[in-house]
Amino acid sequence: MTLPCGYSTRASTFQQLCLLRCLRVDRIHLAATNYVTGIMGEAFVTSPLVNLEALHDQTSPKAPIIFILSPGADPTGDLVKLADRIGFDASRLRMLSMGQGQEANAQALLEMSSSRGYWLMLQNCHLLVSWLRDLEHHLDCLVKPHPDFRLWLTTEPTTAFPIGLLQRALKVVTEPPNGLRLNLRSTLQNVTAQTLITCHHPSFSPLVFTLAFFHAVVQERRKYGKLGWNIPYDFNESDFRVCLRILVTYMNKAVEEADKRIPWNTLKYLIGEVMYGGRAIDEFDRRILKTYVDEYFGDFLFDTVREFHFFKNAEVDYHIPSGTTRDAYIG
């Protein structure tokens, strides 16, 4: 940033920030972020990833965990992975999407889970806030719940949520990471090392990175309002996970049939037209998705003569990292 009258050299970094605050308020957020990064380090402007294992250890059967959701964030898959990681039997994990008429089902699941030591996730509680006071009363009346019992709630921000339930709960605000890099890193963090070795096709790991980059891009476009998508779409990790399973299936099939060709047409149709494209109801939004899929998926990814770049200029170079491990991609 160049300031007039020699202030770029005469003024300190903080003084330049104050000057910018007076002259260009629209630039202050980015400037403040850059200032903190330069003085204190990137860790102080990076949102920490939610550690569900630590959350689980901090709670008790009478203290629920409440996820306050934002578009594009879905902790359901992370909860399933947590259960697998700590050895909690998946058959003891119960989920119920709340809505009108689900009061009796929720009550029955709550009583069963608290007595048998299940995990219970009640999703979209903002759709049935009238029942949440009954939930609070039930938690108050629990005498000796099973020590393994945990209650997980998800809700969109709402002023009608009972204050008492909020005060006794551990609250977590879940939102997509800010920025393409952090979004990509967050997505790859959820890809286990075991997943990368389930397919022996040599092109599988680079394709996983490509899919994660594509997923991050379509999520980031939402920040630009009508310039990003004509209609805002809730692309989330579920879309990525399903597409990842599609990659595993078709790449393993290619290995079994000793076919060196990658079924690009099938993959591009399922990813771009069915999974992500299935959410896009606007014709121009679907056209954008198709363009990204055509730009990111093809034999050109592995061209040794002309190296593929997602984007490259004098400042940044987005490309597929060398290596096939998750750490190589995240680092």
N, C-alpha and C positions, 0 to 999 in steps of 0.2 A: 504494500500500500504506500503510495507516494503522496505526501502532503505538500501543500503550497508554502511558499515563503521559507523554505528550508526547515520546516518543523519536523521533517522525517529524521533529521540528524540532531536538531537542537532540543527536541522534546524526548523525554523518556517514553518507554513503551506504554506505561500506564497513563501518562499525560496524553499520548496519542489516542488512547482508548477514550479518555474523557472528552477530547476534542471531537472524536467521531460521534460520541453520544450526543453532542450538541448539534452537529451538522447533518449526520445521516443516521437517524434512529433505526432505519430499516436494515442497517448493516451491523448493528451493535451485537446481535446474538452470535453471529459468526465470528466477529472480532473478539468478543469475550471468550468464546470457546478456544480460539487460537491463542489468546493470551494465557489462559489457564494451562493449556497444553504446553506452551513454551516455557512457562515458569515452573509448573508443578509436575507435568508429565501427562501422558495420554490417559493413564488409569483414572484420573480425576474427572474426566469428561465421558468416560465409558460406562454405560449402565451395566451393572453386574448381572450375570446370568442367574436365574432363580435356581437355588439348590434345594430340590425337594427333599433330599435325604436329610439335610439339616433342619428343614421345616418339620419333618416327621419327628425328629428327635426332640424338638422343642415343644411339642404339643402333648396333650393327654386325651383320654377318651371323652372328657367333658369339654374340651376346647377345640372347636372346629377350625379348619383352615378355609378361609374365604378368598377365592380368586376374583378380583375385580377386573373384568375383561375389557379389552379394547379391540377394535377390528383387526383381524389377522392373527390374533393370539388364541391358542387353544391348548390348555394344559393337560387334556385328557391323555394324549399319547405319552406325555412325560410321566404321568402317574402310572400308566401300565408298565413303562420301562423301569420305574422305581420299584414297583412290586417285584419284577423279575430280578432286579439287581440285588435286592436285599433278601431274596428267597421267600417272598410272600406269595403263597399259592394264588394263581390268577383266578381260580374258581371261587375264592373268597373275596373277590372284588366285585361289587355291585354298582351299577350306574342307573340313573333314572333321569330322564329329561322332564323337567317340571312344566306344568301347564294346567289349564282348566280341567278339573276332574281327576287330577292325580293325587289328591290329598290322601285318600285311603291307601293307595299303593305306596306312597312315600312313608306313611305312618307304619305300615306293615314292614317295609324294608328296614326302617329305623329300629324297630323293636327287635327284629331278627338279627340285624347286624350288631347291635350293642350287646346282645346276649351271647352271640356265637363268635365274636371277635373278627367280624368282617370289616372291610373298608367299604364305605358307602359314599358315592359321589352323586350329589344332587345338582344337576346342571340347569342353567337358566332360571335361577331362583327369582329373578326380577319379574318373571311372568306369573308368579304365584306368591307375592309378598304377604297376602292375607293369611297364609298358612304358617308363615315363619314364626309368628308368636306362639303357635302351638308347638313348633319345633323347639323354641326357647324354653317353653314350659317342660317339655319332655326331657331336655338336657338337665334342667334343674331337679327333676324327679329321679334321675338316675342314681341308684344307691351304690351298686357294685357292678359297673359295666365291665365287660371283658377287657383286660389290659391291652389287647391287640386292636380293639375297636378304634377306628378313626373316621371322622366325618369331614368330607371335602365338599365345599359349596362353590359354585361358579355363578356370577351375576354380573350384569352390566351395571354401570353407575346409576343409582336411583336414590332419591331422597326418602323413599318409603321403607327402606330397609330398617328393621328394628334396631334401635341404638344399643339395647342390652345385648343382643346377639353379636353386634360388631365389637362391643367392648370386651367380651369374653373370648373372642376369636383372634387368631393370627391372620392378619390381612396381607395379601400380596397383590400388587398391581402388576398385571401381565400386559405387556405391549411389545410389538415387534421392535427389534433393535433399530437404533437410529443410524441410518447410513448403509450404503451397499456393502461395505466391508464387514461391519458388525452383523448385518443380516446374513451374509454368506457364512460367516464364522459360526453364528448361532445355529444355522441349518446343519452345517457339517458336524457340529458338536453332537447332534442327535443321531448321527450315522455311526454305528458301532464298528469296531475293528472286525467283529465277527461277520457283519453284513458284507464288508468288502472282500472277505475270503469265501463267501458262499458261491461266488461265480468265478470261474477260472479263465474266462475270456480276457485276453490281454487288454482289450479296450474298455473293460467294465469300469475300472476306477476313474479314468478320465471322463467317462460319460456321467458318472455320479457327480463329479465336480461341475460338469457342464449343466446338469439338471439343477444343482444347487444354485449356480449362478443365474440361470433362467428364473428360478423361483424367487431369488432375491430381487431381480430386476422388476418382475411384475408386481411385487409387493411395494417396491420403492416408488413406482409410478403413481401410486395412490396419493402420495404426498403433494402432487402437483394439481390436485383438483380436476377440473374439466380438461386441463392440458394433458393429464395422465390417462384418465379413463372418462368416457362420457357418463358412465354409471359406475359408482364405487363398488368394487367386488371384494368379498371377504376371502381372498386366497390365504390359506393357512397351511400348517404343517401336514394336515391330513392329505391335502392334494399332493404334496411332495412325497409322502410315504407311499401312497398308492402308486404313483409314477415310478418310484424306486422299485417296488415289487414288479411292476411291468418290465423294467429294465432287467431285473434278475431273471424273470421267466424267459424272456426272448433271447437274452444273451446266453443263458444256459442251454436253450434249445439249439442255438447256433453251434455251441461246443459239442453237444451230443451228436449233431448231424454232420460234424466236421465241415461246416460251411464257414468259410472265411469272411463272407459278406455279412454286413450288419443290416438287418431288416429296417432300413431307415423309413420307408414309407409307412410301415406299420407303427413304428415307434412315434413318428411325427403325428400320425393321425390320432393315436390313443392319447398322447400327451397334449397336443395342441388343439385337437378338435373335441375330444371326449372329456378329458379331465379338466384342464384349465378352460378350454373353449366351451365346455358345457355350462360353465357359470356365466360366460359372456353372452348377454342377450342383445347387445348392440352390434350392428353389422360392422361398424368401424372399429370397435374394440376387438372383435374377432379377427379383423384384418391385421391389427397390430400384433395380436398373439401369433398369428400365422407367420408374420414377418420375422418375429423373434425366433420362432421354431426353425424356419428356413435358414436363418442366419447362424444359428448355434448348433444345428444337428446335421451332420453330413460327413462324407469321407474327407473333406477338407480339414477336419479337426486334426487328422493325423498326417497331413502333408509335410514331408520332410524337406521339401524344396522351399516352399513358402509357408513359414510358420504362422499358425492361426493366432489371432488376437481378438478378444471380445471388443476391446477398444484400446487405442494407443495414441498418445500424443507426447509432447515434450515433458509433461508432468507425471503422467500415469501410464501404466502398461498392464492391462488386464489380460492375462493369458492362463492357460492350464499349467500349473506347476509340474515340475518333474517329480517323479516318485509315484508310488501307488498306495501309500499309507495315509490314514486320516491326519496324522500329525504333520505330514509333509504338506497337506493341503491347508490345514489350519494355520500352521506357522507362517 
